[in-house]
Amino acid sequence: MEILRVNNLTKIYNAYKGAKEVKALDGISLECIRFAGHV
């Protein structure tokens, strides 16, 4: 269970990093990242 959670956070982090690189990050993505960090 914990491994699955870490994998999901890694995927979210990679998606965040990729979006940041192309400057395509929007408010919805930021909210998803904040939400995921609290789950």
N, CA, C and O atoms as a Tripos MOL2 file, in Angstrom:
@<TRIPOS>MOLECULE
protein
  156   155    39     0     0
PROTEIN
NO_CHARGES

@<TRIPOS>ATOM
      1 N           0.8390   -1.2090    0.0000 N.3       1 MET1
      2 CA          0.0000    0.0000    0.0000 C.3       1 MET1
      3 C           0.8720    1.2560    0.0000 C.2       1 MET1
      4 O           0.6400    2.1800   -0.7790 O.2       1 MET1
      5 N           1.8600    1.2820    0.8660 N.am      2 GLU2
      6 CA          2.7510    2.4400    0.9460 C.3       2 GLU2
      7 C           3.5570    2.6020   -0.3380 C.2       2 GLU2
      8 O           3.7780    3.7200   -0.8040 O.2       2 GLU2
      9 N           3.9970    1.4730   -0.9110 N.am      3 ILE3
     10 CA          4.7610    1.5260   -2.1660 C.3       3 ILE3
     11 C           3.9080    2.1310   -3.2730 C.2       3 ILE3
     12 O           4.3880    2.9430   -4.0640 O.2       3 ILE3
     13 N           2.6380    1.7290   -3.3240 N.am      4 LEU4
     14 CA          1.7210    2.2490   -4.3420 C.3       4 LEU4
     15 C           1.5870    3.7620   -4.2000 C.2       4 LEU4
     16 O           1.5810    4.4880   -5.1940 O.2       4 LEU4
     17 N           1.4820    4.2250   -2.9780 N.am      5 ARG5
     18 CA          1.3420    5.6570   -2.7180 C.3       5 ARG5
     19 C           2.5940    6.4030   -3.1730 C.2       5 ARG5
     20 O           2.4910    7.4610   -3.7930 O.2       5 ARG5
     21 N           3.7480    5.8730   -2.8760 N.am      6 VAL6
     22 CA          5.0020    6.5080   -3.2910 C.3       6 VAL6
     23 C           5.0960    6.5530   -4.8090 C.2       6 VAL6
     24 O           5.5200    7.5610   -5.3730 O.2       6 VAL6
     25 N           4.7010    5.4640   -5.4780 N.am      7 ASN7
     26 CA          4.7210    5.4350   -6.9420 C.3       7 ASN7
     27 C           3.8110    6.5090   -7.5120 C.2       7 ASN7
     28 O           4.1770    7.1890   -8.4700 O.2       7 ASN7
     29 N           2.6340    6.6680   -6.9350 N.am      8 ASN8
     30 CA          1.6950    7.6820   -7.4090 C.3       8 ASN8
     31 C           2.2570    9.0810   -7.2110 C.2       8 ASN8
     32 O           2.1290    9.9290   -8.0930 O.2       8 ASN8
     33 N           2.8750    9.3300   -6.0690 N.am      9 LEU9
     34 CA          3.4610   10.6460   -5.8170 C.3       9 LEU9
     35 C           4.6190   10.9070   -6.7670 C.2       9 LEU9
     36 O           4.8330   12.0400   -7.1970 O.2       9 LEU9
     37 N           5.3700    9.8490   -7.0970 N.am     10 THR10
     38 CA          6.4770    9.9980   -8.0470 C.3      10 THR10
     39 C           5.9420   10.3750   -9.4160 C.2      10 THR10
     40 O           6.4930   11.2470  -10.0880 O.2      10 THR10
     41 N           4.8580    9.7120   -9.8310 N.am     11 LYS11
     42 CA          4.2450   10.0330  -11.1280 C.3      11 LYS11
     43 C           3.7480   11.4740  -11.1430 C.2      11 LYS11
     44 O           3.9350   12.1910  -12.1260 O.2      11 LYS11
     45 N           3.1200   11.8920  -10.0580 N.am     12 ILE12
     46 CA          2.6060   13.2620   -9.9640 C.3      12 ILE12
     47 C           3.7610   14.2500  -10.0130 C.2      12 ILE12
     48 O           3.6840   15.2760  -10.6890 O.2      12 ILE12
     49 N           4.8260   13.9380   -9.2960 N.am     13 TYR13
     50 CA          5.9930   14.8250   -9.2900 C.3      13 TYR13
     51 C           6.5930   14.9420  -10.6830 C.2      13 TYR13
     52 O           6.9410   16.0370  -11.1260 O.2      13 TYR13
     53 N           6.7130   13.8160  -11.3710 N.am     14 ASN14
     54 CA          7.2630   13.8310  -12.7330 C.3      14 ASN14
     55 C           6.3740   14.6260  -13.6750 C.2      14 ASN14
     56 O           6.8690   15.3670  -14.5250 O.2      14 ASN14
     57 N           5.0690   14.4770  -13.5280 N.am     15 ALA15
     58 CA          4.1320   15.2320  -14.3620 C.3      15 ALA15
     59 C           4.2520   16.7250  -14.0620 C.2      15 ALA15
     60 O           4.2280   17.5590  -14.9680 O.2      15 ALA15
     61 N           4.3800   17.0440  -12.7760 N.am     16 TYR16
     62 CA          4.5430   18.4450  -12.3550 C.3      16 TYR16
     63 C           5.8250   19.0270  -12.9360 C.2      16 TYR16
     64 O           5.8320   20.1390  -13.4630 O.2      16 TYR16
     65 N           6.9030   18.2680  -12.8320 N.am     17 LYS17
     66 CA          8.1970   18.7080  -13.3410 C.3      17 LYS17
     67 C           8.1370   18.9200  -14.8500 C.2      17 LYS17
     68 O           8.6530   19.9120  -15.3650 O.2      17 LYS17
     69 N           7.5060   17.9830  -15.5570 N.am     18 GLY18
     70 CA          7.3740   18.0980  -17.0050 C.3      18 GLY18
     71 C           6.5520   19.3170  -17.3980 C.2      18 GLY18
     72 O           6.8980   20.0400  -18.3320 O.2      18 GLY18
     73 N           5.4560   19.5340  -16.6710 N.am     19 ALA19
     74 CA          4.5950   20.6800  -16.9680 C.3      19 ALA19
     75 C           5.3390   21.9860  -16.7020 C.2      19 ALA19
     76 O           5.1940   22.9580  -17.4440 O.2      19 ALA19
     77 N           6.1240   21.9950  -15.6530 N.am     20 LYS20
     78 CA          6.8750   23.1960  -15.3040 C.3      20 LYS20
     79 C           7.8850   23.5140  -16.4010 C.2      20 LYS20
     80 O           8.0900   24.6760  -16.7520 O.2      20 LYS20
     81 N           8.5100   22.4720  -16.9380 N.am     21 GLU21
     82 CA          9.5150   22.6600  -17.9800 C.3      21 GLU21
     83 C           8.9210   23.3030  -19.2230 C.2      21 GLU21
     84 O           9.5710   24.1300  -19.8630 O.2      21 GLU21
     85 N           7.6970   22.9340  -19.5690 N.am     22 VAL22
     86 CA          7.0630   23.5060  -20.7640 C.3      22 VAL22
     87 C           6.1640   24.6910  -20.4000 C.2      22 VAL22
     88 O           5.4530   25.2320  -21.2470 O.2      22 VAL22
     89 N           6.2100   25.0830  -19.1150 N.am     23 LYS23
     90 CA          5.4230   26.2230  -18.6280 C.3      23 LYS23
     91 C           3.9330   26.0710  -18.9470 C.2      23 LYS23
     92 O           3.2660   27.0340  -19.3240 O.2      23 LYS23
     93 N           3.4280   24.8520  -18.7890 N.am     24 ALA24
     94 CA          2.0260   24.5920  -19.1060 C.3      24 ALA24
     95 C           1.2150   24.3080  -17.8440 C.2      24 ALA24
     96 O           0.0830   23.8310  -17.9210 O.2      24 ALA24
     97 N           1.7950   24.5990  -16.6940 N.am     25 LEU25
     98 CA          1.1130   24.3080  -15.4390 C.3      25 LEU25
     99 C          -0.0240   25.3010  -15.2070 C.2      25 LEU25
    100 O           0.1630   26.5110  -15.3390 O.2      25 LEU25
    101 N          -1.1930   24.7870  -14.8650 N.am     26 ASP26
    102 CA         -2.3200   25.6880  -14.5890 C.3      26 ASP26
    103 C          -2.8360   25.4690  -13.1670 C.2      26 ASP26
    104 O          -2.3440   24.5960  -12.4520 O.2      26 ASP26
    105 N          -3.8120   26.2510  -12.7650 N.am     27 GLY27
    106 CA         -4.3450   26.1770  -11.4080 C.3      27 GLY27
    107 C          -4.8830   24.8100  -11.0400 C.2      27 GLY27
    108 O          -4.7290   24.3680   -9.9010 O.2      27 GLY27
    109 N          -5.5160   24.1310  -11.9930 N.am     28 ILE28
    110 CA         -6.0840   22.8110  -11.7200 C.3      28 ILE28
    111 C          -4.9670   21.8270  -11.3870 C.2      28 ILE28
    112 O          -5.0930   21.0440  -10.4450 O.2      28 ILE28
    113 N          -3.8840   21.8600  -12.1450 N.am     29 SER29
    114 CA         -2.7600   20.9670  -11.8850 C.3      29 SER29
    115 C          -2.1820   21.2350  -10.4990 C.2      29 SER29
    116 O          -1.8730   20.2990   -9.7610 O.2      29 SER29
    117 N          -2.0370   22.5020  -10.1490 N.am     30 LEU30
    118 CA         -1.5110   22.8480   -8.8290 C.3      30 LEU30
    119 C          -2.4190   22.3180   -7.7290 C.2      30 LEU30
    120 O          -1.9390   21.8040   -6.7180 O.2      30 LEU30
    121 N          -3.7190   22.4410   -7.9200 N.am     31 GLU31
    122 CA         -4.6600   21.9390   -6.9230 C.3      31 GLU31
    123 C          -4.5520   20.4240   -6.7930 C.2      31 GLU31
    124 O          -4.6200   19.8910   -5.6860 O.2      31 GLU31
    125 N          -4.3840   19.7290   -7.9140 N.am     32 CYS32
    126 CA         -4.2360   18.2680   -7.8890 C.3      32 CYS32
    127 C          -2.9930   17.8880   -7.1010 C.2      32 CYS32
    128 O          -3.0240   16.9510   -6.3030 O.2      32 CYS32
    129 N          -1.9080   18.6030   -7.3180 N.am     33 ILE33
    130 CA         -0.6580   18.3010   -6.6060 C.3      33 ILE33
    131 C          -0.8300   18.5570   -5.1140 C.2      33 ILE33
    132 O          -0.3850   17.7560   -4.2920 O.2      33 ILE33
    133 N          -1.4670   19.6590   -4.7610 N.am     34 ARG34
    134 CA         -1.6870   19.9600   -3.3410 C.3      34 ARG34
    135 C          -2.5620   18.8860   -2.7140 C.2      34 ARG34
    136 O          -2.2840   18.4050   -1.6150 O.2      34 ARG34
    137 N          -3.6280   18.5130   -3.4250 N.am     35 PHE35
    138 CA         -4.5490   17.4960   -2.9190 C.3      35 PHE35
    139 C          -3.8190   16.1650   -2.7290 C.2      35 PHE35
    140 O          -3.9690   15.5110   -1.6960 O.2      35 PHE35
    141 N          -3.0380   15.7720   -3.7210 N.am     36 ALA36
    142 CA         -2.3230   14.4940   -3.6620 C.3      36 ALA36
    143 C          -1.3440   14.4750   -2.4960 C.2      36 ALA36
    144 O          -1.1160   13.4290   -1.8890 O.2      36 ALA36
    145 N          -0.7740   15.6160   -2.1870 N.am     37 GLY37
    146 CA          0.1710   15.6910   -1.0840 C.3      37 GLY37
    147 C          -0.4740   15.4580    0.2720 C.2      37 GLY37
    148 O           0.2170   15.1240    1.2340 O.2      37 GLY37
    149 N          -1.7830   15.6270    0.3620 N.am     38 HIS38
    150 CA         -2.4860   15.4670    1.6370 C.3      38 HIS38
    151 C          -3.1460   14.1060    1.7740 C.2      38 HIS38
    152 O          -3.6000   13.7490    2.8620 O.2      38 HIS38
    153 N          -3.2080   13.3380    0.6910 N.am     39 VAL39
    154 CA         -3.8930   12.0410    0.7290 C.3      39 VAL39
    155 C          -3.0390   11.0150    1.4630 C.2      39 VAL39
    156 O          -3.4430    9.8610    1.6010 O.2      39 VAL39
@<TRIPOS>BOND
     1     1     2 1
     2     2     3 1
     3     3     4 2
     4     3     5 am
     5     5     6 1
     6     6     7 1
     7     7     8 2
     8     7     9 am
     9     9    10 1
    10    10    11 1
    11    11    12 2
    12    11    13 am
    13    13    14 1
    14    14    15 1
    15    15    16 2
    16    15    17 am
    17    17    18 1
    18    18    19 1
    19    19    20 2
    20    19    21 am
    21    21    22 1
    22    22    23 1
    23    23    24 2
    24    23    25 am
    25    25    26 1
    26    26    27 1
    27    27    28 2
    28    27    29 am
    29    29    30 1
    30    30    31 1
    31    31    32 2
    32    31    33 am
    33    33    34 1
    34    34    35 1
    35    35    36 2
    36    35    37 am
    37    37    38 1
    38    38    39 1
    39    39    40 2
    40    39    41 am
    41    41    42 1
    42    42    43 1
    43    43    44 2
    44    43    45 am
    45    45    46 1
    46    46    47 1
    47    47    48 2
    48    47    49 am
    49    49    50 1
    50    50    51 1
    51    51    52 2
    52    51    53 am
    53    53    54 1
    54    54    55 1
    55    55    56 2
    56    55    57 am
    57    57    58 1
    58    58    59 1
    59    59    60 2
    60    59    61 am
    61    61    62 1
    62    62    63 1
    63    63    64 2
    64    63    65 am
    65    65    66 1
    66    66    67 1
    67    67    68 2
    68    67    69 am
    69    69    70 1
    70    70    71 1
    71    71    72 2
    72    71    73 am
    73    73    74 1
    74    74    75 1
    75    75    76 2
    76    75    77 am
    77    77    78 1
    78    78    79 1
    79    79    80 2
    80    79    81 am
    81    81    82 1
    82    82    83 1
    83    83    84 2
    84    83    85 am
    85    85    86 1
    86    86    87 1
    87    87    88 2
    88    87    89 am
    89    89    90 1
    90    90    91 1
    91    91    92 2
    92    91    93 am
    93    93    94 1
    94    94    95 1
    95    95    96 2
    96    95    97 am
    97    97    98 1
    98    98    99 1
    99    99   100 2
   100    99   101 am
   101   101   102 1
   102   102   103 1
   103   103   104 2
   104   103   105 am
   105   105   106 1
   106   106   107 1
   107   107   108 2
   108   107   109 am
   109   109   110 1
   110   110   111 1
   111   111   112 2
   112   111   113 am
   113   113   114 1
   114   114   115 1
   115   115   116 2
   116   115   117 am
   117   117   118 1
   118   118   119 1
   119   119   120 2
   120   119   121 am
   121   121   122 1
   122   122   123 1
   123   123   124 2
   124   123   125 am
   125   125   126 1
   126   126   127 1
   127   127   128 2
   128   127   129 am
   129   129   130 1
   130   130   131 1
   131   131   132 2
   132   131   133 am
   133   133   134 1
   134   134   135 1
   135   135   136 2
   136   135   137 am
   137   137   138 1
   138   138   139 1
   139   139   140 2
   140   139   141 am
   141   141   142 1
   142   142   143 1
   143   143   144 2
   144   143   145 am
   145   145   146 1
   146   146   147 1
   147   147   148 2
   148   147   149 am
   149   149   150 1
   150   150   151 1
   151   151   152 2
   152   151   153 am
   153   153   154 1
   154   154   155 1
   155   155   156 2
@<TRIPOS>SUBSTRUCTURE
     1 MET1         2 RESIDUE 1 A MET
     2 GLU2         6 RESIDUE 1 A GLU
     3 ILE3        10 RESIDUE 1 A ILE
     4 LEU4        14 RESIDUE 1 A LEU
     5 ARG5        18 RESIDUE 1 A ARG
     6 VAL6        22 RESIDUE 1 A VAL
     7 ASN7        26 RESIDUE 1 A ASN
     8 ASN8        30 RESIDUE 1 A ASN
     9 LEU9        34 RESIDUE 1 A LEU
    10 THR10       38 RESIDUE 1 A THR
    11 LYS11       42 RESIDUE 1 A LYS
    12 ILE12       46 RESIDUE 1 A ILE
    13 TYR13       50 RESIDUE 1 A TYR
    14 ASN14       54 RESIDUE 1 A ASN
    15 ALA15       58 RESIDUE 1 A ALA
    16 TYR16       62 RESIDUE 1 A TYR
    17 LYS17       66 RESIDUE 1 A LYS
    18 GLY18       70 RESIDUE 1 A GLY
    19 ALA19       74 RESIDUE 1 A ALA
    20 LYS20       78 RESIDUE 1 A LYS
    21 GLU21       82 RESIDUE 1 A GLU
    22 VAL22       86 RESIDUE 1 A VAL
    23 LYS23       90 RESIDUE 1 A LYS
    24 ALA24       94 RESIDUE 1 A ALA
    25 LEU25       98 RESIDUE 1 A LEU
    26 ASP26      102 RESIDUE 1 A ASP
    27 GLY27      106 RESIDUE 1 A GLY
    28 ILE28      110 RESIDUE 1 A ILE
    29 SER29      114 RESIDUE 1 A SER
    30 LEU30      118 RESIDUE 1 A LEU
    31 GLU31      122 RESIDUE 1 A GLU
    32 CYS32      126 RESIDUE 1 A CYS
    33 ILE33      130 RESIDUE 1 A ILE
    34 ARG34      134 RESIDUE 1 A ARG
    35 PHE35      138 RESIDUE 1 A PHE
    36 ALA36      142 RESIDUE 1 A ALA
    37 GLY37      146 RESIDUE 1 A GLY
    38 HIS38      150 RESIDUE 1 A HIS
    39 VAL39      154 RESIDUE 1 A VAL
